[in-house]
Amino acid sequence: MSGNAARPGRATGPCRLVAVFYAASLAALPQTWEAQSSGTSASLRGVNAVTKSVVWASGAAGTVLRSLDGGATWHAVVVPGAADLDFRAVRAWDSRTAWVMSSGPGAKSRIYKTADGGAHWSMLYTNPDAGGFFDALALWGARRAVVLGDPVDGQFVILTTDDGGQTWQRRKLPPALPNEGAFAASNSCLVVRAGREVWFGTGGLSGARVFHSRHGGDRWDVVRTPLRHDSAAAGIFSLAFGDSSHEVAVGGDYGKPADSGGNVAITSDGGRTWSEPAGAHPKGYRSAVAYLASRKLWIAVGTSGTDISSDGGQRWIPIDNGAYNAISATGGDSAWAVGPHGRIGKLRLK
């Protein structure tokens, strides 16, 4: 951009009024995170808010946490034999039924399930591919799940189960491109919706693509997005839905956490086309995004802070500079974020 339009403080007339109105409208929105005591120093990358009271979290060193009082207290749940695993994903159906997925090379990628609040666990699946790596886990229902893994033999790994994890089926996908993969940063590069719909985003030098199946993985469409993918550390890290048409993707380059370029894309046509937002981007690499439906608010977190948008992802403002890896929001007014060193924050609402 050249000329006066690139200089700060030059906006006047309607544009200036729009900016002032937008800033004023955001003044009444959430301002920051309230720290909660997790009782652990492990890095946390998985979080799932089931209700305003029931929240699960997971992370390194086999860490699984559960809260039944909205995060006022957190209790560690032990998964036997998993102390050296990195649980990048947790998905819960209620206070008793939860699935966790570890990420790592080969057999370090595993899936476990509990039906009694963590008192007992069953190991459902161990990755059989020495070169494989699980990235994300999502649930369609209490017994229906899908897992995403990095490409093996030229295809992303999509595994689905309809019987609570007793049997798994690997789905056929379009070929992955050279140097394309997925990111196990926040368990949100893979998302599902009612029925059998599933989406995931990719990264790497050939990445920043979105794969979409309306049929539980039987057939796929693949679309490019404008998110940056200029290194092995760049691409789409997270996807979230607003409604049937609106979706937001965030990411960037985790090797350059303060760089705001190419870190968000939005769609208003159900994912057929993606574009960069018209206004200010999130202030740096973002590893996760969530939609707080009750406030029509998008929240993006990353290692350099948190940003919010109330206009469908077109403009973002920073509200916090703390490091968070993952976020989960309920259908109401509640949201939690987790991060390094056992950090857990609950969204504070005015």
VEXMI-778238 format. One record per residue (C-alpha): x, y, z; residue number from 1; residue in one letter. Coordinates in pm, whole numbers, plus 50000, padded with zeros to 5 digits. Last residue first. Example, Ala and Ser with C-alpha at 12.3 -4.5 7.8 and 13.67 -1.06 7.14 Angstrom:
BEGIN
+-------+-------+-------+-----+---+
|     X |     Y |     Z |   k | r |
+-------+-------+-------+-----+---+
| 51367 | 49894 | 50714 |   2 | S |
| 51230 | 49550 | 50780 |   1 | A |
+-------+-------+-------+-----+---+
END
This chain:
BEGIN
+-------+-------+-------+-----+---+
|     X |     Y |     Z |   k | r |
+-------+-------+-------+-----+---+
| 48096 | 49152 | 53150 | 350 | K |
| 48223 | 48806 | 53066 | 349 | L |
| 48545 | 48649 | 53187 | 348 | R |
| 48658 | 48354 | 52979 | 347 | L |
| 48803 | 48077 | 53191 | 346 | K |
| 49179 | 48024 | 53176 | 345 | G |
| 49390 | 47713 | 53225 | 344 | I |
| 49771 | 47710 | 53230 | 343 | R |
| 49935 | 47379 | 53315 | 342 | G |
| 50283 | 47496 | 53220 | 341 | H |
| 50181 | 47570 | 52858 | 340 | P |
| 49822 | 47631 | 52750 | 339 | G |
| 49452 | 47577 | 52806 | 338 | V |
| 49151 | 47789 | 52713 | 337 | A |
| 48798 | 47774 | 52853 | 336 | W |
| 48466 | 47912 | 52729 | 335 | A |
| 48125 | 47970 | 52883 | 334 | S |
| 47835 | 48192 | 52772 | 333 | D |
| 47607 | 47926 | 52628 | 332 | G |
| 47659 | 47671 | 52351 | 331 | G |
| 47984 | 47576 | 52520 | 330 | T |
| 48326 | 47700 | 52413 | 329 | A |
| 48659 | 47519 | 52382 | 328 | S |
| 49007 | 47665 | 52338 | 327 | I |
| 49358 | 47538 | 52269 | 326 | A |
| 49723 | 47642 | 52290 | 325 | N |
| 49724 | 47947 | 52516 | 324 | Y |
| 50001 | 48200 | 52583 | 323 | A |
| 49901 | 48522 | 52758 | 322 | G |
| 49875 | 48849 | 52567 | 321 | N |
| 49505 | 48921 | 52629 | 320 | D |
| 49222 | 49113 | 52460 | 319 | I |
| 49354 | 49165 | 52106 | 318 | P |
| 49113 | 49301 | 51841 | 317 | I |
| 48998 | 49125 | 51526 | 316 | W |
| 48807 | 49246 | 51222 | 315 | R |
| 48637 | 49045 | 50943 | 314 | Q |
| 48598 | 48730 | 51151 | 313 | G |
| 48219 | 48713 | 51141 | 312 | G |
| 48165 | 49058 | 51284 | 311 | D |
| 48216 | 49009 | 51658 | 310 | S |
| 48586 | 48925 | 51650 | 309 | S |
| 48815 | 48840 | 51940 | 308 | I |
| 49191 | 48805 | 51984 | 307 | D |
| 49403 | 48612 | 52234 | 306 | T |
| 49779 | 48614 | 52290 | 305 | G |
| 50130 | 48532 | 52168 | 304 | S |
| 50124 | 48151 | 52200 | 303 | T |
| 49784 | 48132 | 52039 | 302 | G |
| 49415 | 48193 | 52091 | 301 | V |
| 49127 | 48296 | 51862 | 300 | A |
| 48779 | 48385 | 51989 | 299 | I |
| 48481 | 48443 | 51756 | 298 | W |
| 48175 | 48605 | 51913 | 297 | L |
| 47809 | 48576 | 51825 | 296 | K |
| 47748 | 48637 | 52198 | 295 | R |
| 47538 | 48325 | 52267 | 294 | S |
| 47719 | 48140 | 51990 | 293 | A |
| 48067 | 48162 | 52137 | 292 | L |
| 48266 | 48043 | 51835 | 291 | Y |
| 48611 | 47886 | 51877 | 290 | A |
| 48958 | 47933 | 51727 | 289 | V |
| 49286 | 47757 | 51791 | 288 | A |
| 49661 | 47775 | 51717 | 287 | S |
| 49693 | 48144 | 51635 | 286 | R |
| 50015 | 48299 | 51503 | 285 | Y |
| 50020 | 48675 | 51560 | 284 | G |
| 49799 | 48970 | 51643 | 283 | K |
| 49474 | 48845 | 51492 | 282 | P |
| 49404 | 49023 | 51162 | 281 | H |
| 49275 | 49378 | 51125 | 280 | A |
| 49004 | 49436 | 50866 | 279 | G |
| 48889 | 49290 | 50533 | 278 | A |
| 48928 | 48927 | 50634 | 277 | P |
| 49117 | 48693 | 50401 | 276 | E |
| 48904 | 48480 | 50172 | 275 | S |
| 48773 | 48123 | 50141 | 274 | W |
| 48548 | 47960 | 49882 | 273 | T |
| 48333 | 47644 | 49889 | 272 | R |
| 48350 | 47637 | 50267 | 271 | G |
| 47982 | 47668 | 50349 | 270 | G |
| 47932 | 47986 | 50152 | 269 | D |
| 48035 | 48250 | 50406 | 268 | S |
| 48401 | 48154 | 50440 | 267 | T |
| 48679 | 48308 | 50647 | 266 | I |
| 49058 | 48300 | 50654 | 265 | A |
| 49308 | 48385 | 50928 | 264 | V |
| 49686 | 48378 | 50983 | 263 | N |
| 49818 | 48510 | 50653 | 262 | G |
| 50045 | 48774 | 50806 | 261 | G |
| 50029 | 48840 | 51178 | 260 | S |
| 50391 | 48750 | 51260 | 259 | D |
| 50444 | 48745 | 51638 | 258 | A |
| 50452 | 48364 | 51665 | 257 | P |
| 50712 | 48311 | 51389 | 256 | K |
| 50793 | 47940 | 51422 | 255 | G |
| 50423 | 47880 | 51480 | 254 | Y |
| 50358 | 48009 | 51129 | 253 | D |
| 50001 | 48116 | 51054 | 252 | G |
| 49689 | 47948 | 51187 | 251 | G |
| 49322 | 48032 | 51186 | 250 | V |
| 49020 | 47907 | 50991 | 249 | A |
| 48673 | 48057 | 51035 | 248 | V |
| 48339 | 47916 | 50921 | 247 | E |
| 48008 | 48062 | 50812 | 246 | H |
| 47752 | 47876 | 50599 | 245 | S |
| 47587 | 47618 | 50827 | 244 | S |
| 47638 | 47839 | 51132 | 243 | D |
| 47940 | 47972 | 51323 | 242 | G |
| 48176 | 47684 | 51269 | 241 | F |
| 48538 | 47647 | 51380 | 240 | A |
| 48866 | 47543 | 51215 | 239 | L |
| 49218 | 47528 | 51361 | 238 | S |
| 49586 | 47499 | 51273 | 237 | F |
| 49579 | 47589 | 50905 | 236 | I |
| 49922 | 47651 | 50754 | 235 | G |
| 50280 | 47720 | 50857 | 234 | A |
| 50550 | 47524 | 51039 | 233 | A |
| 50677 | 47333 | 50733 | 232 | A |
| 50720 | 47669 | 50563 | 231 | S |
| 50547 | 47904 | 50322 | 230 | D |
| 50193 | 47787 | 50392 | 229 | H |
| 50017 | 48117 | 50465 | 228 | R |
| 49640 | 48112 | 50486 | 227 | L |
| 49467 | 48205 | 50158 | 226 | P |
| 49257 | 47886 | 50147 | 225 | T |
| 49256 | 47599 | 49897 | 224 | R |
| 48960 | 47365 | 49864 | 223 | V |
| 48930 | 46984 | 49874 | 222 | V |
| 48602 | 46794 | 49838 | 221 | D |
| 48575 | 46442 | 49977 | 220 | W |
| 48366 | 46125 | 49949 | 219 | R |
| 48331 | 45833 | 50191 | 218 | D |
| 48464 | 46018 | 50495 | 217 | G |
| 48151 | 46036 | 50706 | 216 | G |
| 47934 | 46142 | 50413 | 215 | H |
| 47945 | 46520 | 50395 | 214 | R |
| 48321 | 46519 | 50353 | 213 | S |
| 48542 | 46828 | 50355 | 212 | H |
| 48918 | 46872 | 50315 | 211 | F |
| 49049 | 47228 | 50365 | 210 | V |
| 49385 | 47331 | 50219 | 209 | R |
| 49653 | 47547 | 50382 | 208 | A |
| 49911 | 47293 | 50265 | 207 | G |
| 50177 | 47244 | 49999 | 206 | S |
| 50464 | 47389 | 50204 | 205 | L |
| 50318 | 47260 | 50530 | 204 | G |
| 49968 | 47282 | 50665 | 203 | G |
| 49629 | 47115 | 50646 | 202 | T |
| 49271 | 47175 | 50755 | 201 | G |
| 49005 | 46919 | 50841 | 200 | F |
| 48629 | 46887 | 50790 | 199 | W |
| 48369 | 46621 | 50877 | 198 | V |
| 47995 | 46578 | 50816 | 197 | E |
| 47838 | 46252 | 50928 | 196 | R |
| 47513 | 46360 | 51093 | 195 | G |
| 47561 | 46667 | 51306 | 194 | A |
| 47890 | 46851 | 51254 | 193 | R |
| 48256 | 46761 | 51273 | 192 | V |
| 48586 | 46940 | 51322 | 191 | V |
| 48953 | 46850 | 51262 | 190 | L |
| 49230 | 47116 | 51283 | 189 | C |
| 49087 | 47163 | 51633 | 188 | S |
| 49282 | 46925 | 51854 | 187 | N |
| 49500 | 47220 | 51962 | 186 | S |
| 49852 | 47179 | 51823 | 185 | A |
| 49840 | 46843 | 51646 | 184 | A |
| 49900 | 47009 | 51309 | 183 | F |
| 49827 | 46846 | 50973 | 182 | A |
| 50053 | 46751 | 50682 | 181 | G |
| 50156 | 46850 | 50331 | 180 | E |
| 50520 | 46820 | 50222 | 179 | N |
| 50421 | 46667 | 49884 | 178 | P |
| 50045 | 46688 | 49826 | 177 | L |
| 49805 | 46448 | 49993 | 176 | A |
| 49611 | 46224 | 49758 | 175 | P |
| 49230 | 46233 | 49770 | 174 | P |
| 49094 | 46030 | 50061 | 173 | L |
| 49000 | 45666 | 50130 | 172 | K |
| 48867 | 45594 | 50478 | 171 | R |
| 49027 | 45369 | 50740 | 170 | R |
| 48767 | 45177 | 50938 | 169 | Q |
| 48784 | 45119 | 51311 | 168 | W |
| 48636 | 44853 | 51538 | 167 | T |
| 48571 | 44850 | 51913 | 166 | Q |
| 48584 | 45230 | 51928 | 165 | G |
| 48235 | 45300 | 52055 | 164 | G |
| 48061 | 45109 | 51779 | 163 | D |
| 48044 | 45356 | 51490 | 162 | D |
| 48416 | 45407 | 51435 | 161 | T |
| 48609 | 45622 | 51189 | 160 | T |
| 48975 | 45648 | 51090 | 159 | L |
| 49104 | 45918 | 50854 | 158 | I |
| 49474 | 45892 | 50767 | 157 | V |
| 49592 | 46148 | 50514 | 156 | F |
| 49705 | 45982 | 50195 | 155 | Q |
| 50043 | 45941 | 50021 | 154 | G |
| 50141 | 45607 | 50173 | 153 | D |
| 50077 | 45746 | 50521 | 152 | V |
| 49974 | 46111 | 50550 | 151 | P |
| 49937 | 46267 | 50896 | 150 | D |
| 49653 | 46142 | 51114 | 149 | G |
| 49291 | 46238 | 51172 | 148 | L |
| 49055 | 46046 | 51401 | 147 | V |
| 48675 | 46015 | 51379 | 146 | V |
| 48424 | 45909 | 51643 | 145 | A |
| 48078 | 45756 | 51683 | 144 | R |
| 47983 | 45593 | 52015 | 143 | R |
| 47873 | 45893 | 52227 | 142 | A |
| 47807 | 46095 | 51915 | 141 | G |
| 47972 | 46264 | 51617 | 140 | W |
| 48297 | 46286 | 51811 | 139 | L |
| 48632 | 46441 | 51714 | 138 | A |
| 49002 | 46343 | 51740 | 137 | L |
| 49311 | 46520 | 51611 | 136 | A |
| 49672 | 46485 | 51493 | 135 | D |
| 49776 | 46119 | 51498 | 134 | F |
| 50123 | 46039 | 51361 | 133 | F |
| 50219 | 45760 | 51120 | 132 | G |
| 50566 | 45652 | 51014 | 131 | G |
| 50566 | 45330 | 51218 | 130 | A |
| 50209 | 45262 | 51105 | 129 | D |
| 50009 | 45045 | 51349 | 128 | P |
| 49865 | 45338 | 51550 | 127 | N |
| 49726 | 45190 | 51871 | 126 | T |
| 49349 | 45167 | 51918 | 125 | Y |
| 49084 | 45132 | 52186 | 124 | L |
| 49281 | 45135 | 52510 | 123 | M |
| 49012 | 45102 | 52777 | 122 | S |
| 49013 | 45326 | 53083 | 121 | W |
| 48882 | 45291 | 53439 | 120 | H |
| 48813 | 45545 | 53712 | 119 | A |
| 48820 | 45818 | 53447 | 118 | G |
| 48464 | 45947 | 53477 | 117 | G |
| 48303 | 45604 | 53443 | 116 | D |
| 48280 | 45540 | 53068 | 115 | A |
| 48647 | 45594 | 52985 | 114 | T |
| 48814 | 45578 | 52642 | 113 | K |
| 49167 | 45555 | 52505 | 112 | Y |
| 49318 | 45625 | 52162 | 111 | I |
| 49686 | 45590 | 52073 | 110 | R |
| 49968 | 45763 | 51885 | 109 | S |
| 50293 | 45663 | 52059 | 108 | K |
| 50268 | 45344 | 51853 | 107 | A |
| 50404 | 45518 | 51544 | 106 | G |
| 50540 | 45865 | 51608 | 105 | P |
| 50353 | 46077 | 51860 | 104 | G |
| 50013 | 46217 | 51943 | 103 | S |
| 49789 | 46080 | 52218 | 102 | S |
| 49413 | 46065 | 52190 | 101 | M |
| 49161 | 46088 | 52473 | 100 | V |
| 48794 | 45981 | 52476 |  99 | W |
| 48543 | 46073 | 52744 |  98 | A |
| 48226 | 45935 | 52903 |  97 | T |
| 48159 | 46018 | 53268 |  96 | R |
| 48090 | 46392 | 53293 |  95 | S |
| 47932 | 46399 | 52946 |  94 | D |
| 48021 | 46325 | 52585 |  93 | W |
| 48386 | 46410 | 52617 |  92 | A |
| 48657 | 46473 | 52361 |  91 | R |
| 49021 | 46503 | 52467 |  90 | V |
| 49311 | 46558 | 52230 |  89 | A |
| 49686 | 46628 | 52247 |  88 | R |
| 49743 | 46358 | 52508 |  87 | F |
| 50122 | 46333 | 52502 |  86 | D |
| 50220 | 45987 | 52624 |  85 | L |
| 50495 | 45899 | 52872 |  84 | D |
| 50264 | 45845 | 53171 |  83 | A |
| 50022 | 45636 | 52965 |  82 | A |
| 50043 | 45295 | 53132 |  81 | G |
| 49728 | 45349 | 53335 |  80 | P |
| 49529 | 45664 | 53245 |  79 | V |
| 49514 | 45865 | 53567 |  78 | V |
| 49256 | 46141 | 53612 |  77 | V |
| 49378 | 46462 | 53774 |  76 | A |
| 49116 | 46679 | 53943 |  75 | H |
| 49035 | 47041 | 53868 |  74 | W |
| 48849 | 47278 | 54100 |  73 | T |
| 48669 | 47604 | 54025 |  72 | A |
| 48676 | 47498 | 53659 |  71 | G |
| 48303 | 47506 | 53598 |  70 | G |
| 48219 | 47279 | 53888 |  69 | D |
| 48263 | 46927 | 53752 |  68 | L |
| 48625 | 46966 | 53644 |  67 | S |
| 48833 | 46693 | 53480 |  66 | R |
| 49202 | 46662 | 53403 |  65 | L |
| 49402 | 46419 | 53189 |  64 | V |
| 49782 | 46432 | 53179 |  63 | T |
| 49973 | 46142 | 53025 |  62 | G |
| 50303 | 46331 | 53048 |  61 | A |
| 50180 | 46603 | 52811 |  60 | A |
| 49824 | 46728 | 52776 |  59 | G |
| 49456 | 46694 | 52853 |  58 | S |
| 49151 | 46892 | 52962 |  57 | A |
| 48788 | 46807 | 53047 |  56 | W |
| 48509 | 47047 | 53140 |  55 | V |
| 48169 | 46986 | 53303 |  54 | V |
| 48002 | 47288 | 53468 |  53 | S |
| 47909 | 47524 | 53184 |  52 | K |
| 47852 | 47214 | 52973 |  51 | T |
| 48073 | 46979 | 52767 |  50 | V |
| 48375 | 47212 | 52759 |  49 | A |
| 48650 | 47013 | 52586 |  48 | N |
| 49018 | 47096 | 52622 |  47 | V |
| 49333 | 46946 | 52469 |  46 | G |
| 49674 | 47109 | 52438 |  45 | R |
| 49802 | 47130 | 52797 |  44 | L |
| 50173 | 47152 | 52879 |  43 | S |
| 50229 | 46987 | 53215 |  42 | A |
| 50275 | 47201 | 53525 |  41 | S |
| 49977 | 47048 | 53704 |  40 | T |
| 49729 | 47145 | 53976 |  39 | G |
| 49499 | 47314 | 53728 |  38 | S |
| 49442 | 47634 | 53925 |  37 | S |
| 49226 | 47868 | 53720 |  36 | Q |
| 49328 | 48201 | 53566 |  35 | A |
| 49048 | 48434 | 53458 |  34 | E |
| 49087 | 48518 | 53089 |  33 | W |
| 49042 | 48861 | 52936 |  32 | T |
| 48811 | 49136 | 52818 |  31 | Q |
| 48482 | 48978 | 52723 |  30 | P |
| 48260 | 49213 | 52517 |  29 | L |
| 48112 | 49550 | 52620 |  28 | A |
| 48402 | 49748 | 52475 |  27 | A |
| 48363 | 49557 | 52149 |  26 | L |
| 48074 | 49777 | 52038 |  25 | S |
| 48279 | 50089 | 52106 |  24 | A |
| 48570 | 49967 | 51894 |  23 | A |
| 48333 | 49882 | 51609 |  22 | Y |
| 48162 | 50221 | 51629 |  21 | F |
| 48496 | 50405 | 51627 |  20 | V |
| 48620 | 50207 | 51328 |  19 | A |
| 48295 | 50263 | 51137 |  18 | V |
| 48308 | 50635 | 51212 |  17 | L |
| 48666 | 50660 | 51084 |  16 | R |
| 48570 | 50486 | 50762 |  15 | C |
| 48269 | 50714 | 50719 |  14 | P |
| 48468 | 51040 | 50746 |  13 | G |
| 48837 | 51034 | 50836 |  12 | T |
| 49127 | 50787 | 50857 |  11 | A |
| 49471 | 50954 | 50855 |  10 | R |
| 49592 | 50852 | 51200 |   9 | G |
| 49833 | 50586 | 51084 |   8 | P |
| 49989 | 50613 | 50738 |   7 | R |
| 49922 | 50357 | 50466 |   6 | A |
| 49632 | 50549 | 50312 |   5 | A |
| 49861 | 50850 | 50281 |   4 | N |
| 50042 | 50705 | 49982 |   3 | G |
| 50131 | 50343 | 49913 |   2 | S |
| 50000 | 50000 | 50000 |   1 | M |
+-------+-------+-------+-----+---+
END
